[in-house]
Amino acid sequence: MGRLGPLLAGGTFGGAAPRPLLVHREVDGLEYGSGSAALVALRHDAARYDFATTPGPTTTWHEIPLPPALG
């Protein structure tokens, strides 16, 4: 997962604005937020997909197996 985990939890990445990629806001007494998160990494010869059902600083990420590339 590298540096992306802290970024999702609200950290910064390469001088980006200090705001999280996950949303959690309260509006008129109601809470709204990210319900899940996915990370996808792509290379010319491979791909990786990680998923978290309840994203946040202490979440557990699960790598989802992908089939081999075709052709």
C-alpha positions in Angstrom: 0.0 0.0 0.0 3.0 2.3 0.5 2.2 6.0 1.1 -1.4 5.7 0.0 -2.8 4.5 3.3 -1.8 7.6 5.2 -3.1 9.8 2.3 -6.5 8.2 2.6 -6.5 8.9 6.3 -5.9 12.6 5.7 -2.2 12.9 5.2 -0.5 14.8 2.3 1.2 13.4 -0.7 3.9 15.2 -2.7 2.9 18.7 -1.6 -0.9 18.2 -2.2 -3.4 20.2 -0.2 -3.8 18.8 3.3 -7.2 17.2 3.0 -8.2 13.6 3.0 -9.5 11.5 0.2 -12.1 10.0 2.5 -15.0 12.2 3.3 -16.6 12.7 6.7 -18.8 15.7 7.2 -21.7 16.7 9.4 -24.5 18.8 7.8 -27.6 19.9 9.6 -26.9 17.3 12.3 -26.6 14.4 9.9 -23.3 12.6 9.2 -22.1 11.8 5.7 -18.9 9.8 4.9 -17.1 7.4 2.7 -18.6 3.9 3.1 -15.7 2.0 1.5 -12.5 2.6 -0.4 -10.6 1.0 -3.2 -7.0 1.4 -4.4 -6.1 0.3 -8.0 -2.5 0.1 -9.1 -1.8 -0.4 -12.9 1.4 -1.3 -14.7 1.8 -2.3 -18.3 2.0 -6.0 -17.3 0.1 -6.2 -14.0 -2.7 -4.8 -11.9 -3.6 -4.8 -8.2 -6.9 -4.1 -6.5 -7.2 -3.5 -2.7 -10.5 -2.8 -0.9 -11.5 -1.6 2.5 -15.1 -2.0 3.7 -14.7 0.6 6.5 -11.9 3.0 5.5 -10.0 5.1 8.0 -6.7 5.2 9.9 -7.1 1.8 11.5 -8.8 0.0 8.6 -7.8 -3.5 7.3 -7.1 -3.5 3.6 -7.8 -6.7 1.5 -6.0 -7.5 -1.7 -8.5 -8.8 -4.2 -7.0 -11.5 -6.5 -7.2 -10.6 -10.2 -7.1 -13.0 -13.1 -4.0 -13.0 -15.2 -3.9 -10.6 -18.1 -5.3 -11.9 -21.4 -3.1 -12.0 -24.5 
